[in-house]
Amino acid sequence: MKKQQIRLILRILLLSFIPLFLFAFFSYQRIHQQMLAEDVARLEQSLRQQINVIERLLSHTQVSADSFLETSSIQESMSDQITGRDYQLYRDIRKELLRLQPFDAVNADACLISFKGNWLINNAGLYTLDDVEHLDKYQQYFNSNYVSKWIMYKAPESTAEKEGYDLFFAHDAVHMVKSIPVGKQTNISGLLLVKIPVKYLQQLIDENQ
């Protein structure tokens, strides 16, 4: 008799626990799904924020570059030689090149190249093209006939190779390539190149997570 009573009580308890268990299980599932949806929404918002930051930087660089290239002094100088006697023009160009680069980006660079005038100006100074190492790399961009393009550049992995490169090609980076005159695909007299290191872009992403 006692055994039957115990069994009956256990059955009643079991039957009463099943709805509670099911309620708790489905409540957990619903809360888990809500939390998961909130996490996904937060992640999407964070990704959109990061993309917007990079897009703003690239867009600002491109607009500034167009304005720089449309100045009469640049258009006139692209077919001429620049020597040490043209110090003021060199200084003005270099100042504008620095403005095209993120001020806090390590290893950023920008260069203006005149193939007709036979010169290149970058962060390091003024050079004749005859004195530029790895001119073939710049020449590749020239031969590609890019009107305006952003390019992902992968630097060589070996340290020995990197040390042989100038600053522009020594690091993973995005390169902005613009032909001169602006918007022209023929009769190109030169190039404007801007280098934004991948590490700097990663830094921006980390700051906006």
C-alpha positions in Angstrom: 0.0 0.0 0.0 2.8 2.4 0.9 4.6 1.6 -2.3 1.5 2.4 -4.3 1.1 5.7 -2.5 4.8 6.6 -3.1 4.4 5.7 -6.8 1.3 7.8 -7.0 3.0 10.8 -5.4 6.0 10.4 -7.7 3.7 10.3 -10.7 1.9 13.4 -9.6 5.2 15.2 -8.9 6.5 14.1 -12.3 3.4 15.2 -14.1 3.5 18.6 -12.3 7.2 19.1 -13.2 6.9 18.4 -16.9 4.9 21.6 -17.6 7.4 23.6 -15.5 10.3 22.0 -17.3 8.8 22.6 -20.7 8.0 26.2 -19.7 11.5 26.8 -18.5 13.0 25.1 -21.6 11.0 27.2 -24.1 11.6 30.4 -22.1 15.3 29.7 -22.2 15.1 29.1 -26.0 13.2 32.4 -26.5 15.5 34.4 -24.3 18.6 32.8 -26.0 17.2 33.7 -29.5 16.5 37.2 -28.4 20.1 37.6 -27.0 21.5 36.0 -30.2 19.5 38.4 -32.4 20.7 41.4 -30.3 24.3 40.2 -30.6 23.9 39.9 -34.4 22.4 43.4 -34.6 25.2 44.8 -32.5 27.8 43.1 -34.7 26.1 44.4 -37.9 26.0 47.9 -36.4 29.7 47.7 -35.5 30.6 46.4 -39.0 28.7 49.2 -40.6 30.4 51.7 -38.4 33.9 50.3 -39.3 33.0 50.3 -43.0 31.8 53.9 -42.8 35.0 55.0 -41.2 37.1 53.5 -43.9 34.8 54.8 -46.7 35.0 58.3 -45.2 38.8 58.2 -45.1 39.1 57.0 -48.7 36.4 59.3 -50.0 38.1 62.3 -48.3 41.5 61.4 -49.7 40.0 61.0 -53.2 38.2 64.4 -53.1 41.3 66.2 -51.8 43.5 64.6 -54.4 41.1 65.8 -57.2 41.2 69.3 -55.9 45.0 69.2 -55.6 45.4 68.0 -59.2 43.1 70.5 -60.6 45.2 73.5 -59.4 46.8 75.4 -62.3 50.3 75.2 -60.8 50.2 71.4 -60.8 48.8 71.1 -64.3 51.5 73.5 -65.6 54.3 71.8 -63.8 53.6 68.2 -64.9 55.4 68.7 -68.3 58.3 70.7 -66.9 61.5 69.7 -65.1 61.8 70.6 -61.5 65.2 71.4 -60.1 66.6 72.7 -56.9 66.0 76.2 -58.2 62.2 75.5 -58.1 62.3 75.1 -54.3 59.1 77.0 -53.7 57.1 74.9 -56.1 58.6 71.7 -54.7 57.8 72.8 -51.1 54.2 73.6 -52.1 53.7 70.2 -53.8 55.2 68.3 -50.9 53.0 70.2 -48.4 49.9 69.2 -50.4 51.1 65.6 -50.6 51.4 65.5 -46.8 47.9 66.8 -46.5 46.6 63.8 -48.5 48.0 61.4 -45.9 46.4 60.6 -42.5 48.6 62.6 -40.2 48.8 59.9 -37.6 49.5 57.0 -40.0 53.0 55.4 -39.7 54.6 54.6 -43.0 52.0 56.5 -45.0 53.3 58.1 -48.2 52.2 60.0 -51.3 54.1 60.8 -54.5 53.5 62.9 -57.5 55.3 61.6 -60.7 55.9 63.4 -63.9 57.0 61.1 -66.6 57.4 64.0 -69.1 59.3 66.2 -66.6 61.3 63.2 -65.4 60.8 63.7 -61.7 59.1 62.3 -58.6 58.3 64.0 -55.3 57.4 62.0 -52.2 57.8 62.3 -48.4 61.5 61.8 -48.7 62.2 64.5 -51.3 62.6 65.3 -55.0 64.2 62.8 -57.4 64.8 62.5 -61.1 63.2 59.2 -62.4 66.7 58.0 -63.2 67.5 57.9 -59.5 64.3 56.1 -58.4 64.8 52.5 -57.4 62.1 50.1 -58.5 60.8 52.6 -61.1 59.3 49.6 -62.8 56.7 49.3 -60.1 55.6 52.9 -60.6 55.7 52.2 -64.4 53.3 49.3 -63.9 50.6 51.7 -62.6 51.4 54.1 -65.4 51.0 51.3 -68.0 47.7 50.1 -66.5 46.0 53.3 -67.6 44.0 53.7 -64.4 42.0 56.9 -64.4 41.3 56.6 -60.7 41.5 53.4 -58.7 42.1 52.0 -55.2 44.4 49.0 -55.2 45.2 46.5 -52.5 49.0 46.1 -52.5 50.7 43.1 -50.9 54.3 43.8 -49.9 57.0 41.2 -50.2 57.2 38.9 -47.1 60.9 38.6 -46.7 62.7 41.4 -44.8 65.6 41.4 -47.2 63.3 42.2 -50.1 61.4 44.9 -48.1 64.7 46.6 -47.3 65.4 46.9 -51.0 62.2 48.7 -51.6 61.4 52.4 -51.2 58.8 53.3 -48.6 55.9 53.3 -51.0 56.2 49.5 -51.7 57.6 48.3 -48.4 54.3 47.6 -46.6 50.9 46.1 -47.1 48.7 49.0 -48.0 45.9 50.4 -50.2 47.2 52.5 -53.0 45.2 55.3 -54.6 46.2 55.7 -58.2 45.2 58.7 -60.2 46.3 59.6 -63.7 47.2 63.1 -64.7 45.5 65.0 -66.3 42.5 64.0 -64.1 40.0 61.7 -65.7 42.1 61.1 -68.8 43.1 57.6 -70.0 45.3 58.8 -72.9 48.1 61.3 -73.2 48.9 60.7 -69.5 51.7 62.9 -68.2 52.0 61.5 -64.7 50.5 59.9 -61.7 49.4 60.8 -58.2 49.8 57.9 -55.7 48.7 57.8 -52.1 49.6 55.0 -49.8 47.5 54.2 -46.7 49.0 51.3 -44.7 46.8 48.3 -43.9 48.0 48.5 -40.2 46.5 52.0 -40.0 43.2 50.9 -41.4 43.2 48.1 -38.8 43.9 50.6 -36.1 40.9 52.6 -37.2 38.7 49.5 -37.2 39.9 48.6 -33.7 39.1 52.1 -32.4 35.6 51.9 -33.7 34.6 48.5 -32.5 
